[in-house]
Amino acid sequence: MMNPVMTAPPGSTALLTDHYELTMVQAALRSGAASRRCVFEVFARRLPQGRRYGVFAGSGRLLEGLKHFQFQEAELRWLESRGIVDTRTLDFLADYRFNGSISGYAEGEVYFPGSPVLRVEGSFAEACLLETYVLSVLNHDSAIASAASRITTAASGRPCVEMGSRRTQEHSAAAAARAAIITGFAATSNLEAGRTWDLPTLGTAAHAFTLLHDTEEEAFRAQVEAFGPSTSLLVDTYDVEAAVRRAVAIAGRELGAVRLDSGDLLALAHEVRGQLDALGNTETGIIVTSDLDEYAIARLQSAPVTSYGVGTQLVTGSGAPTASMVYKLVERENSDGQSTPVAKKATAKSSLGGVKHPLRSYTPQGVAEAELIGVDREPDASGSATRRLLVPLVVDGEIAEEATGPGAVHAGIRRHRDSVAELPSAATRLQDGDPVLPTLYS
């Protein structure tokens, strides 16, 4: 029997990067600094305006891609044909494998400004090459996960389904589905995401299916005959009130749900609930879609809605399409072989040198109270309960397999649920405000 989780054939991920990563390696090979041990850290200087916390996501995808971050013959031929790097650099790239170490926050963990969500240690050349790939994965997935967490919080336990594939680039769509599931979404419409990470998928019919048939009744009958009366019928192609009557007449009391995709969803949900109840379909659910975000969902809390389908706003980060994370060198080996902290001093873009060691501290009641970050050593947290936040992801080139694949998604779901539950109650408010935990350095 075939394994139900089938992944697409992998290709090299090495060219999912910026030109200057390779030219820096060429220059470092020339200067002799390419082999110097370095430490890079990924962090966000700030959260999007008004957000109370961010959600770290994408490390599982990053590690899956790292397995294939190799310059194979096709990539090397192309680089040579463009004259992007010299022969010595091409020889280095031909043998490239990341043999360093990576640690990071657990996927699904909440983070705050300055949180060192990922640490990459290795030679300058091997760590430098990963910068763009690391940031492209983490910035996208963390932005989607952060938005999804706000959406599921606003839904207050009602299931949310990710259905934004048609509103973003095709590979981003699968990645967005994965990030949404980690942060509490119940299912996705994206089949590639379902195949790759064993995610639950669902879907029924669009307005085109109704318009295809001569009458709405024919369309409903065809769908019920194909999938049984527990299917969900889309009832706003023409007249909602008439469509609900037809749906109940055809599917009976076993009708699973009706879906509303337009109009005044709050008013319509109340009207349709009353109509369904009057017809005896008290167990038939109401699904609402139509460009929902966390604010629209919050406004629907008083409506008799069963579940939400969320697309455009989710896969575009609900107003914050990137997590704005950066990848900065914080420590390097100098010409004497000694480790030296380094930092950028540019106005408004400064960084803090030295390797960071993050802890989260808690009140006696178990509520998170601060992100404590020690520079070059663990912070002093005497008198407080704490939790270490960094976990090993790659050790001397060996990838932690438990941090990849479907297992990583399930672990991320648990980590996100638990980390949000630890936060002060203000974290779940949608009103603008400062990060719910301060970041304190020592």
PLY file of the C-alpha trace (Angstrom):
ply
format ascii 1.0
element vertex 442
property float x
property float y
property float z
element edge 441
property int vertex1
property int vertex2
end_header
0.00 0.00 0.00
1.30 3.46 -0.87
2.14 5.92 1.89
-0.68 8.50 1.87
1.81 11.32 2.51
3.53 11.78 -0.85
5.96 14.64 -1.37
6.87 16.22 -4.68
10.32 15.38 -6.11
12.82 17.80 -4.55
14.96 20.17 -6.58
17.93 22.25 -5.52
17.02 25.24 -3.36
20.47 26.82 -3.67
19.49 29.49 -6.20
16.59 30.73 -4.08
18.96 33.42 -2.95
20.39 36.83 -3.82
23.30 37.46 -6.15
25.37 39.21 -3.49
25.45 36.18 -1.20
27.66 34.44 -3.75
29.81 37.47 -4.53
30.45 37.95 -0.79
31.66 34.37 -0.62
33.97 34.96 -3.60
35.48 38.05 -1.96
35.80 36.27 1.41
37.60 33.38 -0.27
39.98 35.94 -1.76
40.58 37.68 1.60
40.97 34.44 3.52
38.06 35.22 5.84
35.58 32.74 4.33
36.47 30.04 6.85
36.21 32.23 9.95
33.68 30.91 12.47
30.65 33.21 12.65
27.33 33.43 14.42
24.30 34.98 12.71
20.97 35.68 14.41
17.48 36.24 13.02
15.20 38.69 14.82
12.56 41.35 14.21
13.32 44.85 15.45
9.62 45.52 15.92
6.20 43.95 15.45
3.68 45.28 12.92
1.80 48.33 14.17
-0.55 47.43 17.00
0.31 43.72 17.15
0.74 42.30 20.64
2.90 39.30 19.69
4.31 37.49 16.67
4.32 33.76 15.89
7.48 32.02 14.72
6.81 29.67 11.81
8.60 28.18 8.84
11.54 26.43 10.49
10.23 23.04 9.40
10.03 24.19 5.78
13.44 25.79 6.12
15.02 22.53 7.25
13.26 20.60 4.50
14.74 23.03 1.98
18.16 22.96 3.63
18.45 19.28 2.75
18.50 20.34 -0.91
20.56 23.52 -0.58
23.28 22.20 -2.86
24.76 23.56 -6.07
24.30 20.77 -8.55
25.59 20.62 -12.10
22.72 22.64 -13.58
23.10 25.45 -11.04
26.88 25.56 -11.45
26.63 25.63 -15.25
24.21 28.55 -15.10
26.38 30.52 -12.67
29.39 29.94 -14.90
27.50 30.97 -18.04
26.54 34.28 -16.43
30.00 34.91 -15.04
28.50 35.53 -11.60
31.44 34.03 -9.70
34.93 32.84 -10.57
36.24 29.30 -10.96
37.53 29.07 -7.39
34.11 29.99 -6.04
32.39 27.53 -8.36
34.65 24.79 -6.99
33.72 25.82 -3.44
30.01 25.79 -4.29
30.26 22.37 -5.94
31.32 20.92 -2.58
29.00 23.07 -0.46
27.02 21.41 2.32
25.94 23.21 5.44
27.97 21.59 8.22
27.28 24.14 10.92
24.61 24.28 13.62
21.23 26.00 13.83
19.04 26.53 16.87
15.81 28.44 17.09
12.49 29.00 18.77
10.18 26.02 18.47
7.81 26.40 15.55
4.52 27.88 16.74
6.22 29.78 19.59
5.29 33.42 20.15
8.06 36.00 19.83
8.64 39.68 20.55
10.89 42.50 19.26
14.51 41.47 19.59
13.71 37.77 20.14
16.62 35.80 18.60
14.28 33.36 16.85
17.09 31.64 14.94
20.86 31.28 15.48
23.11 30.03 12.67
26.69 29.03 13.50
29.34 28.01 11.01
32.01 29.40 8.74
31.22 32.76 7.17
30.90 31.22 3.73
28.48 28.46 4.68
26.30 30.67 6.91
26.32 33.67 4.58
24.89 31.62 1.72
21.78 30.81 3.76
20.75 34.40 4.57
18.24 35.07 1.80
16.72 31.60 1.90
16.29 31.72 5.68
14.65 35.14 5.57
12.36 34.40 2.65
10.94 31.33 4.41
10.69 32.75 7.93
9.40 36.20 6.98
6.58 34.74 4.92
5.54 31.91 7.21
5.82 33.95 10.42
3.73 36.75 8.90
0.98 34.31 7.93
1.13 32.48 11.26
0.93 35.77 13.18
-2.17 36.80 11.22
-3.71 33.34 11.53
-3.26 33.37 15.30
-5.22 36.63 15.55
-7.92 35.18 13.30
-8.36 31.99 15.30
-8.38 34.03 18.51
-11.16 36.22 17.11
-13.08 33.09 16.10
-13.27 32.03 19.78
-13.28 28.31 19.13
-15.33 28.27 15.94
-13.37 26.37 13.24
-11.52 28.33 10.57
-10.63 26.94 7.16
-7.77 28.34 5.06
-8.85 28.97 1.46
-6.53 31.64 0.09
-4.63 29.73 -2.61
-5.99 31.79 -5.49
-4.88 35.03 -3.83
-1.14 34.37 -3.69
1.74 32.73 -5.55
1.30 28.97 -5.88
4.16 27.86 -3.61
3.34 30.58 -1.09
-0.20 29.21 -1.02
0.96 25.82 0.24
3.30 27.43 2.77
0.48 29.69 3.99
-1.78 26.69 4.50
0.89 25.02 6.63
1.39 28.15 8.76
-2.36 28.52 9.24
-2.77 24.95 10.46
0.05 25.43 13.00
-1.80 28.40 14.46
-5.17 26.75 14.88
-6.90 26.51 11.51
-8.88 23.31 11.17
-8.26 22.58 7.49
-7.10 23.99 4.16
-8.42 23.93 0.62
-4.87 23.50 -0.76
-4.21 19.96 -1.94
-0.44 20.33 -2.30
-0.19 21.40 1.33
-2.36 18.43 2.25
-0.11 16.05 0.33
3.22 17.45 1.53
2.44 17.81 5.25
-0.55 15.48 5.67
-2.92 18.36 6.43
-6.73 18.00 6.45
-8.28 19.38 3.24
-11.84 20.16 2.27
-14.01 21.94 -0.27
-17.34 21.55 -2.02
-18.47 23.88 -4.81
-18.21 27.44 -6.12
-20.82 29.64 -7.73
-19.70 28.38 -11.13
-21.12 24.95 -10.29
-24.56 26.43 -9.68
-24.33 28.63 -12.78
-23.36 25.59 -14.87
-26.77 23.99 -14.36
-30.07 25.12 -15.81
-31.52 25.60 -12.35
-30.21 25.91 -8.81
-32.28 22.86 -7.90
-30.40 20.75 -10.47
-27.07 21.90 -9.08
-28.05 21.11 -5.48
-29.40 17.69 -6.44
-26.20 16.84 -8.33
-24.05 17.80 -5.36
-26.17 15.89 -2.84
-26.20 12.82 -5.08
-22.42 13.01 -5.42
-21.49 13.69 -1.78
-24.54 12.87 0.31
-26.93 15.13 2.22
-24.29 16.12 4.77
-22.55 18.27 2.15
-22.41 22.07 2.32
-24.49 23.97 -0.22
-23.65 27.49 -1.42
-26.88 29.46 -1.16
-26.14 33.00 -2.30
-25.80 32.61 -6.08
-29.30 33.97 -6.64
-31.81 34.46 -3.83
-30.70 33.26 -0.39
-34.14 32.64 1.10
-35.25 30.56 -1.90
-31.93 28.67 -2.00
-32.19 27.67 1.66
-35.69 26.28 1.05
-34.41 24.31 -1.94
-31.40 23.01 -0.03
-33.56 21.69 2.81
-36.12 20.21 0.42
-33.37 18.29 -1.41
-31.02 17.28 1.43
-33.52 17.12 4.28
-32.59 17.44 7.92
-29.21 15.81 7.27
-28.02 18.88 5.35
-24.56 19.54 6.77
-24.28 23.29 6.20
-25.12 26.20 3.97
-22.46 28.70 2.91
-22.82 32.47 2.63
-20.22 34.30 0.55
-21.61 37.80 0.04
-23.85 40.52 1.41
-24.38 41.59 5.01
-23.10 38.40 6.61
-24.22 39.33 10.12
-27.82 39.99 9.11
-27.93 37.09 6.65
-26.62 34.61 9.20
-29.42 35.51 11.62
-32.04 35.31 8.88
-30.79 31.97 7.57
-30.56 30.52 11.09
-34.16 31.46 11.71
-35.23 29.96 8.42
-33.32 26.71 8.96
-34.74 26.32 12.46
-38.27 26.96 11.20
-37.78 24.24 8.59
-36.62 21.79 11.26
-32.92 21.90 10.32
-31.65 22.95 13.73
-28.40 20.99 13.27
-27.52 22.42 9.86
-24.52 24.73 10.16
-23.79 28.09 8.58
-20.39 28.70 6.99
-19.41 32.26 6.08
-16.66 33.36 3.71
-15.97 36.61 1.73
-12.68 38.44 2.50
-12.82 37.86 6.23
-10.13 39.09 8.59
-9.87 39.07 12.39
-11.94 42.24 12.71
-14.76 40.97 10.48
-14.79 37.69 12.40
-14.93 39.54 15.72
-17.96 41.46 14.46
-19.62 38.14 13.66
-19.31 36.77 17.19
-22.97 37.42 17.90
-24.02 35.74 14.65
-25.13 32.08 14.61
-22.13 31.07 12.50
-20.67 27.57 12.63
-17.32 28.16 10.90
-15.33 30.63 8.81
-13.52 30.33 5.50
-10.62 32.77 5.32
-8.60 33.57 2.21
-7.21 36.86 0.96
-6.57 38.54 4.28
-4.89 35.49 5.75
-2.44 34.74 2.93
-1.44 38.41 2.72
-0.75 38.65 6.45
-3.89 40.65 7.26
-2.15 43.96 6.68
1.36 42.76 7.59
2.68 40.64 4.68
6.15 40.25 6.18
7.49 39.70 9.68
10.38 42.09 8.84
12.96 39.71 10.27
16.65 40.35 9.61
19.72 38.08 9.57
22.65 39.75 11.29
26.22 38.76 12.06
26.65 39.09 15.85
29.95 37.30 16.46
32.96 36.41 14.34
36.37 34.88 14.70
39.08 37.53 14.31
42.50 37.16 12.71
43.88 35.90 16.03
41.28 33.14 16.22
39.36 34.83 19.03
35.55 35.22 19.07
34.57 38.88 18.84
31.07 40.40 19.09
30.13 42.64 16.15
27.18 44.95 15.59
25.73 47.30 12.99
25.47 50.91 14.18
23.43 52.50 11.38
20.68 54.92 12.45
17.35 53.15 13.08
18.90 49.87 11.97
21.39 49.17 14.70
21.91 45.69 16.10
23.32 44.34 19.35
26.55 42.36 19.14
27.17 39.12 21.00
25.38 35.77 21.05
21.92 35.99 22.65
20.48 33.51 25.15
16.70 33.93 25.52
14.50 32.86 28.41
10.85 33.56 29.13
10.01 34.40 32.73
6.73 33.69 34.52
4.74 34.95 37.46
4.03 32.54 40.33
0.65 31.95 38.66
2.36 30.70 35.48
1.64 33.75 33.32
4.46 34.89 31.03
5.83 38.26 32.13
8.97 39.02 30.10
11.36 37.93 27.37
14.77 37.86 29.07
17.78 37.97 26.76
21.29 37.52 28.03
24.20 38.60 25.85
27.00 36.02 25.72
25.49 34.23 28.72
22.09 33.26 30.07
20.27 36.16 31.72
19.98 36.44 35.48
16.47 35.28 36.29
16.86 34.55 39.98
13.55 34.50 41.77
11.48 33.79 38.65
10.36 30.63 36.93
11.80 30.54 33.40
11.73 28.51 30.20
14.56 28.22 27.66
13.35 29.17 24.19
16.04 27.90 21.80
15.93 24.29 20.62
18.48 22.50 18.39
17.47 22.24 14.73
20.79 21.34 13.08
23.85 20.03 14.92
27.12 19.87 12.96
25.22 19.54 9.71
22.77 16.90 10.98
19.15 18.03 10.68
16.74 17.20 13.50
14.28 15.11 11.50
11.56 15.54 14.13
11.52 19.24 13.21
10.49 18.44 9.61
7.53 16.87 7.83
4.02 16.30 9.20
5.36 15.66 12.70
6.71 19.20 12.88
3.28 20.60 12.04
1.62 18.68 14.85
4.35 19.73 17.29
3.88 23.33 16.14
0.16 23.17 16.79
0.80 22.10 20.38
3.57 24.64 20.93
1.45 27.49 19.63
-1.56 26.54 21.72
0.53 26.30 24.87
2.58 29.45 24.30
-0.48 31.63 23.63
-2.18 30.17 26.71
0.76 31.41 28.82
0.38 35.04 27.72
-1.43 37.77 29.67
-5.07 38.20 28.66
-4.25 41.45 26.84
-2.49 39.39 24.16
-5.79 38.27 22.64
-7.32 41.73 22.34
-7.59 43.10 18.83
-7.17 46.70 19.91
-3.84 48.25 18.98
-1.22 48.16 21.69
2.39 47.50 22.56
3.87 44.00 22.64
2.28 42.17 25.55
5.68 41.14 26.95
8.69 43.45 27.35
12.09 42.38 26.01
14.74 42.84 28.68
18.50 42.52 28.03
21.25 41.69 30.49
0 1
1 2
2 3
3 4
4 5
5 6
6 7
7 8
8 9
9 10
10 11
11 12
12 13
13 14
14 15
15 16
16 17
17 18
18 19
19 20
20 21
21 22
22 23
23 24
24 25
25 26
26 27
27 28
28 29
29 30
30 31
31 32
32 33
33 34
34 35
35 36
36 37
37 38
38 39
39 40
40 41
41 42
42 43
43 44
44 45
45 46
46 47
47 48
48 49
49 50
50 51
51 52
52 53
53 54
54 55
55 56
56 57
57 58
58 59
59 60
60 61
61 62
62 63
63 64
64 65
65 66
66 67
67 68
68 69
69 70
70 71
71 72
72 73
73 74
74 75
75 76
76 77
77 78
78 79
79 80
80 81
81 82
82 83
83 84
84 85
85 86
86 87
87 88
88 89
89 90
90 91
91 92
92 93
93 94
94 95
95 96
96 97
97 98
98 99
99 100
100 101
101 102
102 103
103 104
104 105
105 106
106 107
107 108
108 109
109 110
110 111
111 112
112 113
113 114
114 115
115 116
116 117
117 118
118 119
119 120
120 121
121 122
122 123
123 124
124 125
125 126
126 127
127 128
128 129
129 130
130 131
131 132
132 133
133 134
134 135
135 136
136 137
137 138
138 139
139 140
140 141
141 142
142 143
143 144
144 145
145 146
146 147
147 148
148 149
149 150
150 151
151 152
152 153
153 154
154 155
155 156
156 157
157 158
158 159
159 160
160 161
161 162
162 163
163 164
164 165
165 166
166 167
167 168
168 169
169 170
170 171
171 172
172 173
173 174
174 175
175 176
176 177
177 178
178 179
179 180
180 181
181 182
182 183
183 184
184 185
185 186
186 187
187 188
188 189
189 190
190 191
191 192
192 193
193 194
194 195
195 196
196 197
197 198
198 199
199 200
200 201
201 202
202 203
203 204
204 205
205 206
206 207
207 208
208 209
209 210
210 211
211 212
212 213
213 214
214 215
215 216
216 217
217 218
218 219
219 220
220 221
221 222
222 223
223 224
224 225
225 226
226 227
227 228
228 229
229 230
230 231
231 232
232 233
233 234
234 235
235 236
236 237
237 238
238 239
239 240
240 241
241 242
242 243
243 244
244 245
245 246
246 247
247 248
248 249
249 250
250 251
251 252
252 253
253 254
254 255
255 256
256 257
257 258
258 259
259 260
260 261
261 262
262 263
263 264
264 265
265 266
266 267
267 268
268 269
269 270
270 271
271 272
272 273
273 274
274 275
275 276
276 277
277 278
278 279
279 280
280 281
281 282
282 283
283 284
284 285
285 286
286 287
287 288
288 289
289 290
290 291
291 292
292 293
293 294
294 295
295 296
296 297
297 298
298 299
299 300
300 301
301 302
302 303
303 304
304 305
305 306
306 307
307 308
308 309
309 310
310 311
311 312
312 313
313 314
314 315
315 316
316 317
317 318
318 319
319 320
320 321
321 322
322 323
323 324
324 325
325 326
326 327
327 328
328 329
329 330
330 331
331 332
332 333
333 334
334 335
335 336
336 337
337 338
338 339
339 340
340 341
341 342
342 343
343 344
344 345
345 346
346 347
347 348
348 349
349 350
350 351
351 352
352 353
353 354
354 355
355 356
356 357
357 358
358 359
359 360
360 361
361 362
362 363
363 364
364 365
365 366
366 367
367 368
368 369
369 370
370 371
371 372
372 373
373 374
374 375
375 376
376 377
377 378
378 379
379 380
380 381
381 382
382 383
383 384
384 385
385 386
386 387
387 388
388 389
389 390
390 391
391 392
392 393
393 394
394 395
395 396
396 397
397 398
398 399
399 400
400 401
401 402
402 403
403 404
404 405
405 406
406 407
407 408
408 409
409 410
410 411
411 412
412 413
413 414
414 415
415 416
416 417
417 418
418 419
419 420
420 421
421 422
422 423
423 424
424 425
425 426
426 427
427 428
428 429
429 430
430 431
431 432
432 433
433 434
434 435
435 436
436 437
437 438
438 439
439 440
440 441
